[in-house]
C-alpha cells in the first residue's frame, strides 16, 4: 500500500512540474494555401493523397485522404 502511494505521489509531483508549451494557431486559410499530404508509410516515401484550402480558391482533394502518416504545409498566397 505504501509503495503504491509513494509511486502515485512521485508521478503527481513530476506531472505538476511540467509546464505546457503555448498553443500554436493555424494561419488563416485566406492568407495561406494549406495542404495536407497523406503518405503510405512513416518514411513519407509515397504520397497517396492531398487536400488543400485557402488563397480564395475552392477547396479540393485527390487520392486517399485518410492515413496516420500525414504532413501539413503552409504556402503564402501570392
Backbone as a chain_set.jsonl record, in Angstrom:
{"seq": "XXXXXXXXXXXXXXXXXXXXXXXXXXXXXXXXXXXXXXXXXXXXXXXXXXXXXXXXXXXXXXXXXXXXXXXXXXXXXX", "coords": {"N": [[0.83, -1.184, 0.0], [1.88, 1.287, 0.89], [3.95, 1.547, -0.917], [2.589, 1.865, -3.399], [1.317, 4.288, -2.906], [3.512, 5.992, -2.651], [4.602, 5.857, -5.225], [2.467, 6.942, -6.689], [2.413, 9.545, -5.628], [4.918, 10.477, -6.462], [4.619, 10.423, -9.255], [2.567, 12.306, -9.528], [3.838, 14.632, -8.541], [5.882, 14.913, -10.416], [4.399, 15.342, -12.758], [3.159, 17.722, -12.078], [5.16, 19.587, -12.212], [5.746, 19.991, -14.846], [5.532, 22.295, -17.375], [3.149, 23.425, -19.681], [3.602, 23.983, -23.212], [3.022, 26.95, -25.168], [0.07, 27.121, -27.18], [0.019, 26.744, -30.716], [-1.411, 28.548, -33.219], [-3.185, 27.822, -36.239], [-2.538, 29.386, -39.364], [-4.703, 31.806, -41.002], [-6.888, 30.56, -43.529], [-7.287, 32.246, -45.744], [-4.943, 33.677, -46.079], [-2.974, 31.853, -46.589], [-2.16, 28.934, -48.524], [-3.237, 25.948, -47.498], [-2.077, 22.791, -47.263], [-2.609, 19.374, -46.925], [-0.783, 16.535, -46.881], [-0.925, 13.092, -47.524], [0.552, 10.036, -46.689], [1.877, 6.794, -47.651], [3.559, 5.43, -45.959], [5.609, 5.562, -42.947], [8.024, 6.771, -43.538], [7.48, 8.653, -45.387], [7.676, 8.234, -48.164], [5.927, 7.775, -50.317], [3.42, 9.63, -51.673], [-0.016, 9.447, -51.181], [-2.29, 10.891, -51.34], [-3.896, 14.168, -51.203], [-5.178, 17.125, -49.603], [-6.489, 20.448, -49.922], [-6.842, 23.947, -49.13], [-7.717, 27.438, -49.146], [-6.324, 30.724, -50.052], [-8.353, 32.005, -51.44], [-9.401, 30.224, -53.248], [-11.363, 27.381, -54.418], [-11.75, 24.652, -52.145], [-10.1, 21.462, -52.341], [-9.29, 18.028, -53.234], [-7.455, 14.954, -53.721], [-6.961, 11.458, -54.334], [-6.208, 9.144, -51.633], [-7.355, 10.197, -48.587], [-7.143, 9.577, -45.921], [-5.031, 8.692, -43.559], [-2.594, 7.704, -41.184], [-0.138, 8.716, -41.533], [0.794, 11.749, -42.209], [1.25, 15.161, -43.296], [1.47, 18.666, -42.812], [1.417, 21.58, -44.83], [2.141, 25.01, -45.265], [1.713, 27.524, -47.464], [2.415, 30.771, -48.456], [-0.023, 32.937, -49.951], [0.195, 34.266, -53.247]], "CA": [[0.0, 0.0, 0.0], [2.755, 2.448, 0.997], [4.713, 1.631, -2.163], [1.705, 2.425, -4.408], [1.093, 5.689, -2.564], [4.754, 6.697, -2.958], [4.699, 5.96, -6.684], [1.444, 7.892, -7.125], [2.852, 10.887, -5.24], [6.044, 10.848, -7.311], [4.082, 10.714, -10.58], [1.835, 13.565, -9.453], [4.812, 15.719, -8.387], [6.561, 15.058, -11.702], [3.461, 15.935, -13.688], [2.825, 19.08, -11.661], [6.269, 20.495, -12.504], [5.859, 20.167, -16.287], [4.722, 23.423, -17.835], [2.775, 23.227, -21.082], [4.062, 24.991, -24.167], [1.878, 27.686, -25.707], [-0.539, 26.561, -28.384], [0.315, 27.46, -31.948], [-2.611, 28.615, -34.042], [-3.019, 27.698, -37.681], [-2.803, 30.657, -40.045], [-5.995, 31.92, -41.678], [-6.834, 29.984, -44.871], [-7.241, 33.288, -46.765], [-3.578, 34.171, -46.222], [-2.088, 30.742, -46.933], [-2.676, 27.693, -49.071], [-2.971, 24.904, -46.509], [-2.079, 21.496, -47.945], [-2.359, 18.185, -46.11], [-0.313, 15.422, -47.707], [-1.101, 11.785, -46.884], [1.613, 9.136, -47.159], [1.654, 5.357, -47.498], [4.414, 4.87, -44.914], [6.162, 6.509, -41.973], [9.183, 7.469, -44.12], [6.945, 9.638, -46.341], [8.235, 7.942, -49.484], [4.924, 7.751, -51.372], [2.215, 10.421, -51.419], [-1.192, 8.721, -51.665], [-3.402, 11.818, -51.468], [-3.73, 15.516, -50.674], [-6.303, 18.051, -49.524], [-5.995, 21.819, -49.861], [-7.813, 25.019, -48.965], [-7.137, 28.753, -48.928], [-5.956, 31.626, -51.147], [-9.529, 32.406, -52.19], [-9.723, 29.199, -54.24], [-12.165, 26.297, -53.86], [-11.033, 23.536, -51.519], [-10.079, 20.276, -53.191], [-8.541, 16.859, -52.765], [-7.28, 13.832, -54.639], [-6.389, 10.245, -53.747], [-6.601, 8.662, -50.311], [-7.183, 11.292, -47.628], [-7.2, 9.036, -44.574], [-3.808, 7.962, -43.25], [-1.946, 8.216, -39.97], [1.105, 9.354, -41.973], [0.402, 12.964, -42.899], [2.08, 16.327, -43.061], [0.836, 19.934, -43.175], [2.254, 22.585, -45.475], [1.543, 26.343, -45.334], [2.368, 28.295, -48.506], [1.769, 32.082, -48.564], [-0.681, 33.255, -51.215], [0.963, 35.269, -53.989]], "C": [[0.877, 1.252, 0.0], [3.538, 2.653, -0.297], [3.858, 2.26, -3.281], [1.471, 3.914, -4.155], [2.323, 6.528, -2.891], [4.904, 6.895, -4.465], [3.689, 6.98, -7.206], [1.856, 9.327, -6.799], [3.998, 11.364, -6.125], [5.56, 11.19, -8.723], [3.33, 12.039, -10.59], [2.804, 14.74, -9.358], [5.548, 15.962, -9.704], [5.664, 15.72, -12.732], [3.127, 17.375, -13.348], [3.936, 20.064, -12.017], [6.44, 20.745, -14.001], [4.955, 21.322, -16.705], [4.394, 23.219, -19.306], [3.326, 24.335, -21.961], [2.848, 25.716, -24.732], [1.364, 27.055, -26.996], [-0.177, 27.404, -29.594], [-0.912, 27.397, -32.841], [-2.255, 28.416, -35.512], [-3.254, 29.061, -38.311], [-4.177, 30.638, -40.713], [-5.897, 31.344, -43.09], [-6.77, 31.042, -45.978], [-5.841, 33.792, -47.04], [-2.601, 33.105, -46.724], [-2.86, 29.659, -47.672], [-2.271, 26.608, -48.085], [-3.146, 23.56, -47.195], [-1.776, 20.408, -46.926], [-1.967, 17.068, -47.07], [-0.423, 14.135, -46.903], [-0.138, 10.797, -47.528], [1.27, 7.679, -46.875], [2.462, 4.77, -46.348], [4.999, 5.973, -44.042], [7.355, 7.289, -42.517], [8.781, 8.529, -45.137], [7.551, 9.472, -47.733], [7.212, 8.049, -50.608], [3.698, 8.546, -50.944], [1.031, 9.661, -52.01], [-2.411, 9.632, -51.79], [-3.067, 13.172, -50.877], [-5.094, 16.186, -50.548], [-5.714, 19.45, -49.448], [-7.154, 22.782, -49.712], [-7.055, 26.331, -48.8], [-6.87, 29.522, -50.2], [-7.153, 32.01, -52.013], [-9.958, 31.419, -53.258], [-10.608, 28.131, -53.601], [-11.277, 25.219, -53.237], [-11.09, 22.328, -52.439], [-9.288, 19.147, -52.56], [-8.364, 15.881, -53.914], [-6.733, 12.66, -53.857], [-6.982, 9.879, -52.397], [-6.313, 9.76, -49.303], [-7.404, 10.841, -46.19], [-5.96, 8.182, -44.354], [-3.224, 8.543, -41.972], [-0.635, 8.92, -40.314], [0.741, 10.573, -42.811], [1.307, 14.123, -42.496], [1.32, 17.57, -43.542], [1.851, 20.883, -43.794], [1.479, 23.902, -45.542], [2.348, 27.169, -46.343], [1.68, 29.657, -48.603], [1.13, 32.285, -49.928], [0.135, 34.338, -51.924], [0.082, 36.369, -54.513]], "O": [[0.653, 2.17, -0.789], [3.763, 3.785, -0.722], [4.355, 3.1, -4.031], [1.434, 4.707, -5.097], [2.191, 7.658, -3.36], [5.287, 7.972, -4.921], [4.019, 7.792, -8.069], [1.664, 10.226, -7.617], [4.041, 12.536, -6.5], [6.044, 12.15, -9.323], [3.437, 12.81, -11.544], [2.607, 15.75, -10.034], [5.807, 17.111, -10.061], [6.12, 16.568, -13.498], [2.839, 18.17, -14.244], [3.678, 21.264, -12.116], [7.206, 21.627, -14.389], [3.758, 21.321, -16.42], [5.274, 22.874, -20.094], [3.496, 25.472, -21.523], [1.755, 25.151, -24.77], [2.135, 26.525, -27.795], [-0.079, 28.628, -29.506], [-1.391, 26.314, -33.177], [-1.174, 28.791, -35.965], [-4.097, 29.819, -37.831], [-4.741, 29.571, -40.957], [-4.919, 31.611, -43.787], [-6.245, 30.759, -47.055], [-5.572, 34.289, -48.133], [-1.526, 33.431, -47.227], [-4.062, 29.49, -47.47], [-1.081, 26.379, -47.867], [-4.238, 23.228, -47.656], [-0.815, 20.504, -46.162], [-2.734, 16.704, -47.961], [-0.054, 14.098, -45.729], [-0.024, 10.728, -48.752], [0.481, 7.371, -45.982], [2.097, 3.724, -45.811], [4.898, 7.158, -44.359], [7.667, 8.364, -42.005], [9.636, 9.223, -45.687], [7.893, 10.452, -48.394], [7.574, 8.378, -51.737], [3.02, 8.19, -49.979], [1.051, 9.275, -53.178], [-3.452, 9.205, -52.288], [-2.088, 13.319, -50.146], [-6.033, 15.866, -51.276], [-4.593, 19.636, -48.977], [-8.285, 22.494, -50.103], [-5.901, 26.344, -48.371], [-7.151, 29.042, -51.298], [-6.987, 32.31, -53.196], [-10.8, 31.747, -54.095], [-10.611, 27.982, -52.379], [-10.194, 24.92, -53.74], [-12.025, 22.187, -53.227], [-8.697, 19.298, -51.49], [-9.035, 15.973, -54.942], [-6.102, 12.851, -52.818], [-8.106, 10.256, -52.066], [-5.174, 10.208, -49.171], [-7.806, 11.635, -45.341], [-5.849, 7.083, -44.897], [-3.349, 9.74, -41.712], [-0.08, 9.639, -39.484], [0.416, 10.443, -43.991], [2.024, 14.066, -41.496], [0.617, 17.526, -44.552], [2.993, 20.977, -43.344], [0.286, 23.902, -45.844], [3.517, 27.476, -46.11], [0.468, 29.704, -48.814], [1.675, 31.855, -50.945], [0.697, 35.222, -51.277], [0.57, 37.295, -55.16]]}, "num_chains": 1, "name": "protein.A"}
